Amino acid sequence: MTASEQNEALETIHDVKILNKIARDYGEHPVQVCTWKKEFQQQTSKLFEQKRGLKPFDPIEKLDKF
């Protein structure tokens, strides 16, 4: 998705504007904007599937590298 498509999808998610107004503002068809919205929502859910944060510190493992 391009940055413009992502912005359009975000606006529909946040209900900043009604769908038809967003489509008109960007010169897109409302169905296309809906498609981008769904795609954006599916892709962003993948961000939270990955584990993040610090890895546990293992001093013995660090010593073995020396």
C-alpha positions as CSV (number, residue, x, y, z in Angstrom):
1,M,0.0,0.0,0.0
2,T,1.2,3.5,-0.8
3,A,1.3,6.2,1.9
4,S,-1.7,7.8,0.3
5,E,-3.7,4.6,0.4
6,Q,-2.7,4.1,4.1
7,N,-3.9,7.7,4.9
8,E,-7.2,7.0,3.2
9,A,-7.6,3.8,5.1
10,L,-6.7,5.4,8.4
11,E,-9.2,8.2,7.9
12,T,-12.0,5.6,7.4
13,I,-11.0,3.6,10.4
14,H,-10.9,6.7,12.6
15,D,-14.3,7.9,11.2
16,V,-12.7,11.3,10.5
17,K,-14.9,11.6,7.4
18,I,-17.6,9.5,5.8
19,L,-16.4,7.1,3.2
20,N,-17.9,8.9,0.2
21,K,-16.2,12.2,1.2
22,I,-12.8,10.5,1.6
23,A,-13.2,8.8,-1.8
24,R,-14.2,12.1,-3.4
25,D,-11.3,14.0,-1.8
26,Y,-8.8,11.6,-3.1
27,G,-10.4,11.0,-6.4
28,E,-11.0,7.3,-5.7
29,H,-14.1,5.0,-5.9
30,P,-15.7,4.3,-2.5
31,V,-15.3,0.6,-3.1
32,Q,-11.6,1.0,-3.6
33,V,-11.3,2.9,-0.4
34,C,-13.2,0.2,1.5
35,T,-10.8,-2.4,0.0
36,W,-7.8,-0.4,1.2
37,K,-9.4,-0.1,4.6
38,K,-9.8,-3.9,4.9
39,E,-6.3,-4.5,3.6
40,F,-4.9,-2.0,6.1
41,Q,-6.7,-3.6,9.0
42,Q,-5.4,-7.0,8.1
43,Q,-1.9,-5.9,7.7
44,T,-1.8,-3.9,10.9
45,S,-2.9,-6.9,12.9
46,K,0.3,-8.7,11.9
47,L,2.3,-6.1,13.7
48,F,1.0,-7.3,17.0
49,E,1.5,-11.0,16.3
50,Q,5.2,-10.6,16.5
51,K,6.9,-10.8,19.9
52,R,8.7,-7.7,20.9
53,G,10.7,-6.5,23.8
54,L,14.0,-7.3,25.4
55,K,15.3,-10.8,25.2
56,P,16.1,-12.5,28.5
57,F,19.7,-11.8,29.5
58,D,21.8,-15.0,29.9
59,P,25.3,-14.1,31.4
60,I,26.6,-17.6,30.7
61,E,25.8,-17.3,27.0
62,K,27.6,-14.0,26.9
63,L,30.7,-15.5,28.5
64,D,30.7,-18.4,26.1
65,K,31.2,-15.9,23.2
66,F,34.5,-14.7,24.6
